[in-house]
Amino acid sequence: PVPVPLGQGVAGKGYPYRWSVCRWLEGEDALRAGTVDLQQAAVDLAGFIAALRTIDPSEGPPPGAHNFGRGAPLAERDGRVGAAISSLDGIVDTDAARAAWAKATEAPAWAGPNVWLHGDLLPGNLLVRHGRLSGIIDFGGLGVGDPACDLMVAWTVLDSRSRAVLREILAVDEATWERARGWALSMGLIVLPYYRDSNPVLVGIARRAIDEVLADRG
């Protein structure tokens, strides 16, 4: 399940942004839900990603400022990633991070049609009930682009065994998988120094993504 819009409002006095009202989805975010069946989560996430890709992308918004460039060519993040790695000397294995990033950016760019992307499949945007994925929220990063972007969930949420399940179901080619690894790594590297002193939850997500990518170079 995903949020179903019931109404939308425009910017007004005291609130400068558009707003919406959506139906409530039951569940706790994956960070607070305790034990989660990651094997089943991989199956459910693969189903969600595959379903999203069936929607006609022809009028979808391309990557841009509205969604932090999610789905853009990975190389466009090179400057920010390089600066982030330099700022994390002594905090992460910067040599390993540079090597992993270089490998990801050397992978062939996406040459197929754009697909719809959620753009922000992090644990806080996944709802869980009774150990199983029950909903996906926060579509503020929605757009169309490289399918590798949404696959970063393989490192932000899943582990090595469940990653393999996700990849097999979606039949992900090597180049796309390598770019997906780069998306997860870049998210972690950019988020970690930016939120290091202000948002421990996001810092924890970033550290996990970095650790999972650096431990999974196959």
C-alpha positions in Angstrom: 0.0 0.0 0.0 1.0 3.6 -0.7 -0.7 6.8 0.5 -3.8 7.7 -1.4 -4.3 11.4 -1.9 -7.7 12.7 -0.6 -7.1 16.4 -1.1 -4.4 19.0 -1.9 -4.0 22.6 -0.7 -1.9 25.5 -2.0 0.5 27.8 -0.2 -1.3 30.3 2.1 -0.8 32.6 5.0 1.4 31.0 7.6 2.4 28.0 5.4 4.4 28.6 2.3 4.2 25.2 0.6 1.6 23.0 -1.1 0.2 20.4 1.2 -1.9 17.2 0.9 -4.1 14.9 3.0 -3.7 11.2 2.4 -5.2 8.1 3.9 -3.5 6.7 6.9 -1.4 3.5 6.5 -0.9 1.3 9.5 2.6 0.2 10.6 5.8 1.4 12.2 8.8 2.7 10.3 11.4 0.0 9.7 13.8 1.6 12.1 11.4 1.1 15.1 9.6 -2.1 14.1 12.1 -4.5 15.7 12.6 -7.8 13.8 11.9 -7.6 10.1 11.9 -10.6 7.8 14.4 -9.3 5.3 14.0 -12.1 2.9 10.3 -11.4 2.6 11.0 -7.7 2.5 13.2 -8.2 -0.5 10.3 -10.0 -2.3 7.9 -7.3 -1.4 10.2 -4.4 -2.3 11.0 -6.1 -5.7 7.2 -6.3 -6.3 6.8 -2.6 -5.5 9.7 -1.5 -7.7 8.5 -3.7 -10.6 5.0 -2.3 -10.3 6.2 1.3 -10.2 8.2 0.7 -13.4 5.1 -0.4 -15.3 3.6 3.1 -15.1 4.0 5.2 -18.2 7.0 7.6 -17.5 6.5 9.8 -20.5 5.1 12.8 -18.5 7.1 12.2 -15.4 9.5 14.9 -14.0 13.1 14.2 -14.8 15.7 14.4 -12.0 16.3 17.9 -10.6 16.3 20.1 -7.6 12.8 18.9 -6.6 14.0 15.4 -5.8 17.7 16.0 -5.1 18.7 14.7 -8.5 17.5 11.2 -7.8 17.8 9.1 -10.9 20.3 11.4 -12.7 23.5 10.0 -14.1 25.6 8.8 -11.1 28.7 10.8 -12.3 26.8 14.1 -11.6 27.3 13.3 -7.9 31.1 13.0 -8.2 32.0 16.4 -6.8 29.8 16.1 -3.7 30.9 12.6 -3.1 34.6 13.5 -3.4 34.2 16.4 -0.9 32.3 14.2 1.5 35.0 11.5 1.4 37.7 14.1 2.2 35.7 15.4 5.1 35.3 11.9 6.6 39.0 11.1 6.9 39.5 9.1 10.1 35.7 8.4 10.3 35.3 5.9 7.4 37.8 4.0 5.4 38.3 6.7 2.8 40.6 4.6 0.5 37.9 1.9 0.3 35.2 4.5 -0.2 37.1 6.1 -3.1 37.8 2.7 -4.7 34.1 1.7 -4.4 32.9 5.0 -5.8 35.4 4.9 -8.7 34.1 1.4 -9.6 30.5 2.6 -9.5 31.1 5.6 -11.7 33.0 3.5 -14.2 30.0 1.3 -14.8 28.2 2.0 -18.1 25.5 4.7 -17.8 21.9 3.8 -18.1 20.9 3.8 -21.8 17.4 2.5 -21.5 14.2 4.5 -21.1 13.6 6.4 -17.8 11.4 4.6 -15.3 9.4 5.9 -12.4 11.3 6.1 -9.1 10.3 6.5 -5.5 13.7 8.1 -5.0 14.0 7.7 -1.2 13.6 4.1 -0.2 15.2 4.5 3.2 14.2 2.6 6.4 12.2 5.6 7.7 9.9 5.5 4.6 9.1 1.8 4.9 6.2 0.7 7.2 6.3 -2.7 8.9 3.6 -4.7 10.6 4.2 -8.1 12.2 7.7 -8.2 10.8 6.6 -7.6 7.2 6.6 -4.6 4.9 3.1 -3.1 5.1 3.4 0.2 3.2 5.7 2.8 1.6 5.5 6.5 2.3 7.1 9.8 1.5 6.9 10.3 -2.3 8.5 13.7 -2.2 11.4 12.4 -4.3 9.2 10.9 -7.0 10.5 11.3 -10.6 11.7 9.4 -13.6 15.3 8.3 -14.3 17.9 5.6 -14.0 16.3 2.5 -12.3 19.5 2.0 -10.3 18.5 4.7 -7.9 15.7 2.8 -6.2 17.9 -0.3 -5.9 20.0 1.5 -3.3 17.4 -0.1 -0.9 19.5 -3.2 -1.3 22.2 -1.7 0.9 20.2 0.8 3.0 17.7 -1.8 4.2 18.6 -5.3 3.2 21.5 -7.6 4.0 23.7 -9.8 1.7 21.2 -12.7 1.5 18.2 -10.6 0.9 20.0 -8.4 -1.6 20.6 -11.5 -3.7 16.8 -12.2 -3.6 16.0 -8.6 -4.7 18.5 -8.7 -7.6 17.3 -12.1 -8.8 13.6 -11.2 -8.9 14.3 -8.0 -10.7 16.9 -9.6 -13.0 19.3 -6.6 -12.5 22.3 -6.5 -14.9 25.8 -6.0 -13.6 26.1 -2.3 -14.7 22.8 -1.3 -13.1 23.7 -3.2 -9.9 27.1 -1.4 -9.7 25.4 2.0 -10.2 22.9 1.0 -7.5 25.8 0.3 -5.1 27.1 3.7 -6.0 23.8 5.3 -5.2 23.7 3.8 -1.8 27.3 4.7 -1.1 26.9 8.3 -2.3 23.8 8.7 -0.1 25.7 7.5 2.9 28.8 9.6 2.3 26.9 12.8 1.6 24.4 12.4 4.5 27.0 11.4 7.2 29.0 14.6 7.4 26.0 16.9 6.7 23.9 15.5 9.6 26.7 14.2 11.9 25.9 16.6 14.7 22.2 17.2 14.1 20.4 14.0 13.1 21.6 10.7 14.7 18.8 8.7 12.9 20.0 9.7 9.5 23.6 9.3 10.5 22.9 5.7 11.5 21.2 5.0 8.2 24.2 6.6 6.4 26.8 4.6 8.4 24.9 1.3 7.7 24.8 2.1 3.9 28.5 2.8 3.8 29.4 -0.3 5.8 27.1 -2.6 3.7 28.6 -1.3 0.4 32.2 -1.5 1.5 31.6 -5.1 2.8 29.8 -6.1 -0.4 32.1 -5.4 -3.4 31.2 -8.5 -5.3 
